[in-house]
Amino acid sequence: MASISSHFPISLLLLSLISLLIPLSLAAEETTTTTIKNVTYDAKSFMINGKRQIILSGSIHYPRSTQHMWPDLIQKAKEGGLDAIESYIFWDHHEPLRRKYDFSGNLDFVKFFKLVQQAGLYGVLRIGPYVCAEWSYGGFPLWLKNTPGIVLRTDNDIYKNEMQTFVTKIIDMCKQAKLFASQGGPIIIAQIENEYGNVMEPYGEAGESYLNWCAEMAVAQNVGVPWIMCQQPNAPKPMINTCNGYYCESFEPNSPNSPKMFTENWVGWFKKWGERDPHRTAEDVAFSVARFFQRGGAFNNYYMYHGGTNFGRSAGGPYIATTYDYDAPLDEYGNLNQPKWGHLKQLHQSLKIGQDVITAGNWTEKEIVPGVNLTTHTNGAQRFCFISNTNTEGDPINVNLNNDGVYWVPSWSVTLLRNCNSEIYNTAKINAQTSLFVKKQSLPHNHENQKGPGFKWVWAPETIRDTLQGKGRFRASQLLEQKLTTSDVSDYLWYMTTIEVNQTKRVFLRVNTTGHVLHAYVNKRFVGSQSGTPNQLGFIFETPVVLTRGKNNITLLSATVGLANYGSFFENKPTGIAGGPVQLVGNDNSSVLNDLSFNNWSYKVGLNGEWKRVFDPNAHQHHPWRTTEPPVNRRMTWYKTSFQTPSGDDPVVVDLLGMGKGHAWVNGNSLGRFWPSVLANSTGCGNCDYRGEYNPDKCVTNCGEPSQRWYHVPRSFMKTDGKSNTLILFEEIGGNPKDVSFSTVGVAIGCGTAYEGNTIELSCNNGKIISGIDFASFGDPKGECGSFTKGVCESNVSVSEVEKACVGKESCSVNVSTNTFGSVDCGNGVIKRLAVQASCA
């Protein structure tokens, strides 16, 4: 073992930097309340207060938003037709130091679930306490791994004791707040562990023992609601095992008494630095949900319903981006992601129409033609039918149900039939609004072609004189693993050593690192940088250097970009220059002249600016900001400016195009890491066909652009009293702050298409009004939002009727029928529809 000198104040550093993880917030408002008496279940469905229900749930992670946002997110989820809100509990944020708890501000999960109840919704509590969630280290605090003798997620007494202590802490808090349904609270389901079945094989018999212990420990908590284990085919009774994925219609629980649960219906996917924007179509998500309930499903949870933002250093992966938008029905900022939100809302309404029949559990299936099936659910004399077409190509199929009608069912779609004789929904026929958002610049920046002043910047270099001279805080005669050394209080760890040579010579410095970014200095001179990729975290850095006669200082700065969060024994995946080797290689690039791996290495955790809390304008320590012209493309530099809070209610983003890589804060609140200099793959974007199984490389966008350019600034981070706000940036690799700007994100155009017999609903959000109708046509219009054109047939009152219904209003609805638009002759076989494009003031 390497020896670490006792003067290294790791606890002080943990306390000093914990604000990097915890943003400030405002209190949330209260609404109405619902009371639950009991929750039971059987193979058919859940029963809430004795009534059978299909449960439609959505994931909203409280730390990925702010208290200020919670009521609005919850209300929009309710308006979208959800019954329940689900969230993980994040151990690392709640217990950053052993037995030192934090449930304040945006970590007040009790308040979050109370707001859920006040909105009249149920809660799903996923304790874990391993969460995955693309969250750094899967939600485990680093002190846990540093506990002697511990092995995580297996039959290890030390780990089980810590896990049970934390789980009991959370459950006791829930009981004290009367949050469980058995107490009249909102929480109807609780989860222990998470996706262990995907990774448990390497744990062997110890994994089996641990799994059984988890179940016993959970049941002994006596919470009075069902417990679940997701992705756990061998879940012990009475645990309900559940399914995660894109499609779960074929999943069957391991007990004949358990309901069929889809705990994570992935509505999109997460994004890593250097990757394109994932997109899963509304048609395909709806297809997945409808197929699930068609085949006996009882519970569907959207992962995510609101993805949010990885504030602080919470993003895992490694290489998970700061945005966690996930292409969810509510976007990163809380806006309705249309048409996905509206299309799913209409699906939920349709499913609820058939709820009493679907939950009866009596259904039969009949193949009409290959790939097309009729599923009939019955409850006494009541009927509800699904027609699914799982073919991935070909024309829509006309399904003749004789006395029950003929139905046009497109490929890869499901039609829902009330009473089995009236179509009320088809997953491929979108009748919901499509919203086109614009980012409206609200504050100036210094483009040369723009008149007027830009931001006034001050700057300061990150002091690295000490580390360039080899001065650290502790020493070891080996290359230490980074996260265990830093306890992950900072992305940065300095490795420093010296070597003496008899004469000046040119050699190659070779560093084998497990990632994720490396900056190298020799004799106080920067000699190069390199980073890994999402698919190749580790790399070999090699560069020519000059060693001078006598002592030479070698300084290596290793930076992590989130910690691993998934896999068997993922906690052991190394970071930093763990073991190296670090070598000096001859000019022939083959002979190793010196292996420095077991030199006497000096170490320093973090940046001087982090220790001094330069990112916090309210910190007591004075920092000498320079008022001279801020440098451009300078590494290891802090920048500061002030700005006014943008007016209105629209979400706010900061555009960091021109910056390299680093971290951003507003009024001391961390916005997360930024890295706009890394570009997404330039290929693969283009046409998107909703048909066929989804994967994260399908329907991608943003090819060749910065993988993340805009960063969310919650309004609760900014001042509302007219005083200026402070933006502070730490730039690691060099960038240009003069191009930074702030924008608001709002709906500029709202479009809708709906087939005859349906209703179009249009809205501009956040109090904006519909100022005009740019296009309206009832008949057979062509194109899509932003490029609609008239077809061969059209009502001559299309525009005037829509203007009368919508202009000057915040929202409107239009009944798509001949009663509204008059008779239109489009010929046989043409299904008439209305297309509208509206402008928002």
N, C-alpha and C positions, 0 to 999 in steps of 0.2 A: 504493500500500500504506500502511496505517496504521502509524505507528511505535509500538513498544512499548518502554518504557524498560527498560534492562538489569537494573534491580534487582528485577524481578519473578521470584521464585524458583519457577518452575513445577515443576522437578525435585523441590525440597523438598516442594512440595504433593503431588505424586504419591506420594512415599514416605510422607508424613504421613498420607494418607487411604487408602492402599491397603488398610488393614484393613477398610474399609467393604465390600470385595468378598470378603474371605477369612475365613470363619468358622473357629473352632477345632474340634478333633475328637479322637476317641479311636481307638486302633488296633483293627483288626478281627481276628477269630479265623480259624484255618485249618481246612480240611476235607480231603476227598480230592482226588486229582489225576488228570487224564487226559492222555495223551500222544498227539499226532497226528504221523504221519510225513509224509503228503503230502495235498494237496488238488488234485483235478483236476475237470474238468467237460466236459460236452458239451451238446447241445441238450435232452437229456432231464432231466438232473439234475446235482447235484454228487456227487462221489465222495470220501469221507473214508476214508483208508487202504484205498482200493480198493472200498469198499462204497457202493452208491448210496443216497442219503438225500434225503428231502424235509427241508428245514431250516425250523424254526419258531423265529423270533428275536423279541426284544423290546428296545425302546430303554429304557435306564436311564442317565441322564446323571449322572455321578459328582459334579459340583459342585452339583447340585440336591438332594442328600441329604448325608449325612455318612459318614465312615469307619465310625462306630458302626453305621450303618444298612445298609451294603453287604452284609455276610454274610446278613442276614435277607432283604433284597430279592432277592439272587441265589438263595437257597434257595427262596423262594416262587416265583420264576420257574421254577426247576427242577421243583418240585412241580406247577406249573401246566402242565407238559408242554413247556417250551421246550427247544430244543437250543442256543441261542446268545443272547448278550447283546451289544447294539450300543451304542456311545456315540460322540458327536462328541469332538473335541479342541478346547478353547476357547483360541484364540490370545491374546485380550486378557487372560485371567487368568494364562496361563503366561509371557507376555512383556509385562508392563505398562509397562516401560521398555525401550527398544531394547537388546538383548543382556543384559538383566537378567531372569533366568528364575526362575520359582517353580513347583516341583513338590512342595510340602510339603503336609502335612495332607490336607484334602479335595480337593486338586489332584493327589494322587499317583495318576495314572492307571495307572502301572505296577503298583502294588499292587492297584488295582481289577481289572485284567485277570488278575493272578495269582490273586485270589480267584475269579474266573470259572473259571479252569482248575482250581483246587482243588475246585470244586463239580462238576467233570466236564462243564462246558459249553464251547462254542466262543465265540470273540469276533469281533466285526465292528468294525473300526477305521475310523471316518469322519473322516479328517484334515481334509478341506476344503481350506484352512483357513478358507474362508468357510463358516459353518454355518447361517445363517438362525436356525432354532430359537426364534424369538421372543426371541432373546438380543440385548441391546443392541448396536447397530452390527453385527449379524450375526457377532459374535465377533472383529471386527477391533479391534486396539488403536488408540487415537486418534493415537498418535505416527506411525503409518503414514501417515495422511492428511496429517499436518503435515510429512511429508518433502518437500522441494522437488522439483518436477518429476514427482511420482508421479501415476499414474492407476490406480485399482484394477480388478482383474479384466479386464484387456485386455493387448494386446501392448505393454507398457510395461516397459522393461528394469529400471527401479528397482523396480517392484512385483514383477516376476518374481524378481529377486535376493532380495528380502526373503521372498517366499513360499517359494522353494526353500531358503533358509537355515533357515526354521522347519520346513518339512516334513522336511528332512534331519535336523534336531535330534530331532524326534519319532521318526523311523524308526531313527536310531542308538540312541536310548534303548531302543526295542523290541528291537532286535537285541542290545544288551548284556544285556538281561534275558531273551533267548531267548523272546520272546513270539510270534514268527511260527510258523505250523504247520510251515514248512520247517525250523525249528529244534527241533521238538517242542513248541512253544508252542500257546496256544489260538486265536490269531488266524488265521482261515481266509479272510478277505476284507478288502480295504482299499479305501477310497474316496478319490478326488481330486476337487476342486471339488464343487459341490452345486447342483443345479437350474439350472445355467447355461442350459440349453436353453430355459427359460421366459422368459429375459430377454435373450438374447444378440443379438437382431436389431438393436437400436440401436447395437451395437458394430461392426457391419459386418465388413469383412475383417480388421480388427484382432482382433475376437472369434474369428474362425475360426483365425487364427494362434495366438492365445493357447490355444485349446482343444487344438490339435495339440501345442503346447509342453507343456501340462499332462500329456498322455498320455505324451509322450516322457520328460519329467522323472520321472514316476512309475515307468515301466517301468525306467528307468536305476537306480532305487534298489535293484533286485534283492532284493525281499522274499520271493520264492518262493511267493506266494499270488496269486490272481486280483485284478485291479483292476476297480472298477466306477465308472460315472458315472451318477447318477440323473437322470431327466428330461432325457436327452440323446440325442435320436433319431439324431444324426449323430456319436455317440461314435466316435473313431478306434479301429481295432483295435490292440491286443487288449482294449481296454476293453469291459466288458459294460455295455450301457445298460439301465436299469431304470425301473420305474414307481412313482410316488407318487400317492396319492389315496385315495378311499373304495372304489373298485371298479377292479380291473385285470384282470378276466378276459379282456378283448378285446385287451389289450396283446400285442405281439409284438416281440421284440428285433430289432435291425437286422442281426444276423448269424445265419445258419442254424446256426452252431456254438455259440451262446450259450444258456444256460438262461434260462427265463422267471422274472424276479425282481420281487417286490413289496417294495421297500425301505422304503416308509412306508405302511402301512395305518392310516389315521387313525382311532383307536378312539373319538375324540370331537373336541374342539376346544379351543383356548385361550380364555381370557376376558380382556376388557379392562375397565378401570374404567368403570362405568356400564352394563355389559352383564349379561344374565341368565346363569345357569349352563347350559352346553351339556350335552347328554346324547345319546349314541348308544346305542341299545338293544343288549343282548347278542345278540338274534336277528339284527339287521342286520349286526353285525360278523361273526358266525359265517357268515351267508349270503355275505358278501363273500369270506371265506377259502375256504369250501367251493366257491364258484363258480370261484375262481382255480385251485384244484387240480383241479377237475373238468375244466378246459380246459387242462391241461398245465403248471400252475405247478410251480416247483421250490423257491422260497424265498419265505417270507412273514415280514416284520418288522412287529411292532406298534409304531406310533408314537402314543402312548408306551405302554410296559408299566408303567412307573412314571414319572409326570410330575414330582412333587416340588415344590420351592419355589424361587422366584427370590430367593435370599438377596442381601443387599447391594443393589447398584443394577444387577443383571444383567438385569432385565426390559427388553425392548426394545419394539418396536411402531411408534411410541410407544403409550403407554397400556396396555401389557400389565400385568395385575394381578400381585401378588406370588405368589399361588397359581398353580401350573402343573399342577394336578390332572389335567386333560385327560380326565376321566372314564375313566381308565385302569384296567386290571384290578387294579392295586395303587394305592390312593388316595394322595393327597398325603403322608399320614403313614406309608404302608407297610402299611395294613390291606388285607385282601382285599376288593375291591369286588365283592360278590356281588349278583346271580348272574353277572356278567360273567366273573369269574375262573373259576368252576367250570364254566360252560357252555362256555367255550373249552377248558378242560382236557379235558373229555369229547370235544370235537371233535378235539383233538390225539391223544388215545388212539385214536380211531376212524381218523384218517388214518394213524397208524402201523401199524394193523392192515393197511391196504392199501398200505403203503409199497413193498413189493417189486413190486407190480403197477403202481402209479401211476408209479414212476420208470422203468419199462421203456419208456415213451414211445409205447405202442401204444394208441390209443383211437379210437373211432368215436362219432358222435352221431346220434341219431334223434329226430325230433319226434313226440311222442305225440299231442298236441293243441296248438293255438296257445298258446305260452308255456310248454309243458311238454316237457322234453327228457330223454331217457335217454342217458347217456354211459357207454359200456362200455370199461373198461381191461382189457387182457389181457397176460399174461406166460406164454406157453406155455399150459398148461391152467388156469392161475389166472385168476380174474376178480375185478374190483371195480367196482361201479357207483355212479353218482350219478344221482338223479332231481331235476331242478330245475323249480320252478314260479315263473316270473318275473312272473306276473300280480300286480297290486297290489291287487286286490279280488276278491270272490267267495268261495264256499265252498271248502273243501279238495277236491281232486280225487282220486278213487280211480283209481290207475294199476294196470291189470291186466297183469302180465307172464307170464300163463299159468302154466306150470309153476314159474316163479320167484316166484309169489305176487302178492297184491294189496296196494297200499300207499297209505295216506292221506297226501297231500302238501298241506299248507296253502299258501295264496298266499304268494309271496315267501319261499320256503324251499327247502332242499336236503336230500334224504334220502340217506344213505350206506348202501350194501348190501354186507355181507360176502358174498363169493362170488356177488354179484348176486342172492341169494335170501334174505337175512336182514337186516332193518333193524337197524342198530346206532346210528344217530344221525339226528336231524332238527333243523335249525337253529332252527325255530320252536317246538320242544317242549322247554321248559326243565325239566330234572330236577335242577338245582343249587339250592343254598341261596340264600335272599335274606336279607341281614343288615340290620337296622335299628340304626343307631348312635345313641348318646346322648352328649351332652357333659355330664359330671358335674362340677359346680363343686367345686373342691378347696380353694379359698382364698377368704377373704371379700372383699366389696366393699361400698361404702357406700350400698346402697339404703335409703331411709327406712324401709321396712317390714321391714327385716331387723335382728334383734338382734345385738349383738356388735360388736367393733371392726372397722374396715376397714383397708386399707393406710394406713400413715403416709407421706404424701408430703412431699417437699421440692421446691423449685422454684427456677428462676433465669431471668431474662429473657435472651433472646439480645441481646447488646450490639450495637445498631445506631446508636449515637450518631455513630460515625465516618462511616458511609455517609449518614446523614441530613444531615450537614454537608458532604457531597460529597467526603470524603476517601477516595481509592482507592489502588491500588498502581501503576497505570500509566495512561497517557492515550493517546487517539487522537482524531483529528478526523473520526471517522465512527462509525456504529453497527456494531459488530462482530458477526460470526456467533458464536453462543454456544459450541457444542461445540468449535470450533477454538481458541477463546480459553481455555476452561477445560481443554482436553484431557480433558474429562469426568471430572475428579476430584471434581466436586461437581455436584449438580443446580442450583446457584444461581450466578447472575452478576448483580452490581450494575452498573447503568448510571446515571451521575450527571452532571448538567450544571447550569449556572446561566443566568439571564437577568435583565437589568436593565430595569425599566420606570419611566416618569416619574411615574406616579400609580397608586394602587390601582385595580384593575379586575377584573371577573369575566369569565372566558373559559372555554372548554372545552379540556381536555387530551385530545388524540387520539393514540393509540399504535397503530400497525399492527405486529402481532407475528406471527411464524411459529410461536409457541407455546413452551411449552404452558400456562403459568400466569403471570399478571402481577399484581404488587402495586405500587401507586403511592403515593408520598408527595410532598407539596409543602410546603416550609418546615417540615419535620419532622412534618407532620401526615398521617396516613393518609387517602387520599382514595378508595380503592376497589381491588377485586380482580376478576379475571375469569379463566376458564380455557376452553380449547377442549374439544372432544369427540373421541372416537375417529374420527369421520367428518369432523370439521372442526377440524384442529389449530390453524390460524391464526385470528386474529380481530382485530377493531378494538375497542380499549378506548376509551371516551369518557366523560368525567365533568366536571361543572362544578368549577372551582377559583377561588380568589381569589389574585391576585398583588398584593403590596404594593409600595409605592414603594421603589425601590432594587433590591438583588440578591435574587433568589429561587432557592432550591435545589429542583431537581427530581430525585427519586431513584426509580428504577424497579428493582424486583427481578424478574428473570425466572427461572422454574423449569422445568426439563425433567422429563418423566415417561418416561424411557427414550428411546433413539434408534432411528431407522428401521433395519430389519434386512432389508428385501426390496425388490427391484425393480432395474431398470437404473439404474446410477449412483446407487443409493440413498444412497451416502456423501455426495452433494452436497445432499441435502435439508436446507434451512436450519433452524436452531433459534434461539430467542431473537428479539431485536428487530433482526434482520439487515437493515440498510438502512432500516428503518422504513417510512414516515416517522414521526417524532414531531413533532407540530404543536400550536400554540396556535390555536384557532379562535374566531371571534367569536360573540357570543350568538345571532346568526342561524343558527349552526351550518353556515354555508356558506363564509364568507370566511376564508381562512387568514391569520392575523395574523403568525405567525412559524413558519418551518420550522426546527426545531432539529436536524435530522438530521446536519448537518455542523458543529455546535457542537464546542467542545472538551469531549469526554466523558472522565470519569474512570471507571475500572473496578476492581472488586474481585471476585475469584473466591472463592466459598464463604462460609460463615458463620464468625464468630469462634469459635463453639462447636466447629466442625469442626477448625479450626486448633489449638484447645486440647485436642482430643480429650475433650470433655466426656462423650461417649458411652462412654468406656472408664474403668471404676472403678479400673483399675490405672495410669492415666496419672499421670505424675509431677507434672504441673501441677495445683496446687490450684485448685478452683473454689468460689466462695462461694455455696453453696446456702442458700436462705432457708427457715426453719422456720415461718414464718407460714402461715396458711391459704392453700393453693394457689389461685390465681385460676382462674376458670372462663371459657371462651370468650375467652381472651387470646391474641392472635396472637404468633408468634415467641417461644415459651416452652419451656424445658426442664423436664421433670418426672423425679423419681427416687423409687423406692421399693425395698423389699427383700421377698423372699418365700422360702418354703421349697420345696424340690423336692417335687412331688406324689408320693405313694407309689405303688408298683406299677410295672408295665411298660407300661401303656397310653400311647399318644402324648399329648403335652401341647400345648394351644393357649392363647393369650391372647386374651380377648375385648376388643376395643378399641371396642365400641359406645359412642358418646358422644364419641369423639375426632373430630377434623376431618380433617386431612391431615398427614402427616409421615413420620417414620422411627422404628423401634424397635430396641433392642438389649437383649440379656440377657448380662450378664457380659462386655460388650464385643463380643459376637458379633451381627452384624447379622441381624435377622429380615426386613429388607426395608422397602419403603415401605408405609405404611398410608393408607387413604382411605375409611373407612367412611361418611363423610358423603355420598358420591356414591351415588345409588340406581340400581338397575337399572330398565329399562323396566317399567312396570306391566302391560303387555299381552303376550299371546302364550303364556302358560302355560295348561295344560289337558290335555286328552286327548292321549295319545301312541300313535300307530299305528306299529308297527315296519315296516309294509309300505311299499314305495316308496323311491326314492333319498333318502339322507340329505343334509341341509344343516344348517349351524350354527344356523339359526332353528327347526329342527324339534325338538320334545320338550324345549324349554327349561324350566327351573324357576327359582325364586327371584325371581319378578316383584315389583317394587315394594320389594324389600328392599335393604339395603346390598350393593353388589356384592362386597365382602369384609369380613366382620365378624371372623372368627377367623384367627389367624396362628400358624403352626407354631413351636413351641419345641422343637427336638430335645433329647432327654435328654442328649446329649453336650455341649450348651451349658450344662447346669446342674450344680451341685455334688452329689456323692454322699456327702460326709463329714458331713452334718448342718449345715453352715454355710449361711448365707443367701445367696441370689442377688440380683443387682441388675438391676432393670428400669429403663431410661432411655428416655424418649420425647421426641422433638422435635416440637412442635406448631406447624405453620406458619400455620394459619388460625383456630384457636380450637376448643377442645374441653373436655370434662369428664373428668379422670382419675379421679374418684371412682367412676365406673362400671366401671372396668377390673377384670377377674377372670381367673383361670386355671381351666381345666377339663381333665379327661382325656377321651379319645375312645375309647369301647369299644362292643362289641356288647351291646345290651340284649335284643334278640329275634332269634332265628334261625328262619327259616321255610324250608320245603322243599315242593316239589310234584314228584311223579314219576309217570309213567304206569306201568301194570302191565308188569312185565318189567324194570324198571330198579331202581336203588338210590338212596335218599336218604342223603346225608352231611350231618351237622350238626356245627357246631363253634362255640365261643364265643370262641376266640382268647386268647392271652396267659395261658394257665394257668387261665382261668375255667372253672367247671363248669356243666353244664346242670342248673338247679335245679328245673325243672318243665316239664310239657307243658300249655300253655294251650289247645291245640286239636289234635285229630288225627281224621281221617276218611278211611277208605278206601271209595270208591264214586264219587260224582260231586259232590264238594264245590265250592262256589262262592266267588267273591271272590278277594282277594289278601292278602298278608302284612299283618297288622294288622286285617283285616276278613273273615276266613274265616267261612263259614256252611256248615251241612250241606246236602246235596242231597236228592234223593228216595230215594236208596238208600245204605246204609252198613253196614259190618261192625260187629257189636256188640262187637268186641274191639279196635277201633282204638286207643283211648287206652291201654289196659293194655299192649298189645304194644309201643307206642312208648316208654312209660314204662320198661318192663322193659329195653329196649335202650339207653336214653339217659340217664335221670336219674342224676345223680351222677358223670357222666363228662365229660371235656373235649371229647370228640368221639364220634360214634357213626355207624353206618350201619344202614339198615333195608332189607331186601329187599322190594320192593313186589310181592307175589304172593299168590295164594290159599293158598299153603303157610304164609304168615305170618299172614294175616288171615281165612282161611276163605273159603268161597264166598259171593259177593254177586251177587244177581240185579238188574241195572240195566236189563234190557231190551235189545233188539236195537239195534245202532248206537252204543251208549254205550261209550266207551273208559274203563275205570276208572282212577282215579288216587288217590294218597295226598296229602293236604295236612296239614302239621304246622306248629305254631307253638310254639317252645320259649323259655323264659326263661333268661337267663344270670345266674348269681350275681354 
